[in-house]
Every structure is written in C-alpha cells, then in structure tokens.
C-alpha cells in the first residue's frame, strides 16, 4: 500500500515558507496573515514510503517536518514521490489562495458582524452564515466559490 502522509499546515506558518516548484524555481511568499490565524490547510503526499525512510528518517512523526524534508530532497526522490510532493504543494498553495480571496472579500463583514468570534473550526464562516442577511453579496459569493461556505458551522 503506498504511503499517504497527511500534512496539516497552519496558514500562519505557511506564509513564512516559500512554496518551491519541482522545476527548482522558488515561488514568492504568500500574502501575509495575522500570526493568530489558526486556519489549517491539509493535503496528502502519496508514494513516498521509501523516500521518507531513506531521506527523512530522523524527522519522526511530525508531518510538516517530513514534508519539508521531502521538499529539501526533491532531486533525490523517486518519480512517484516527487509527483506526490508537487501535488501537495499545489494543493496547499491553492488552499491558501482561496483563503486569502475569501478573507479579502469578507474582511469588512467579519469586522461588522463577527468581531468577537474566535477563528478556527469554521466559526467565522458559521457567524457569516448566521448573519447572511446583513453580509455583502461579495463575501457570500467568495465563500461559495472557494467551497468554504459548506465548511462553516
């Protein structure tokens, strides 16, 4: 059975790290967010059993540390693992861009309607949904376009 390493990266940490393409060209850092933002982006890396044992054995069970190790050793990875790391990096970048788009579209609405709501676990989106009649169409559209609307509690 192929390895399926699931990584959970806090958005605030992701913003400190550039995402590297497998072509070897570094991407720029993602737009900044508050260090208190505890939004997590989850992705899976497939096909890396052997490479984790070979290159990242000292990383323990810290999935972010293993993922960063795999990225650092990309030129030495088997093709399936290299593809898995690329897919995860693209997924993480797309997730962070969706969050950024929604945050920008909803910033004023969150400030007006959900000021005291602690971020995380879909609480802010849940607050937006509760106050839907007083929230801008732009915010609701952004949340629906990015799939975050369905995740709110």
Order of alpha helices (4+ residues) and beta strands (2+ residues): beta-alpha-beta-alpha-alpha-alpha-alpha-alpha
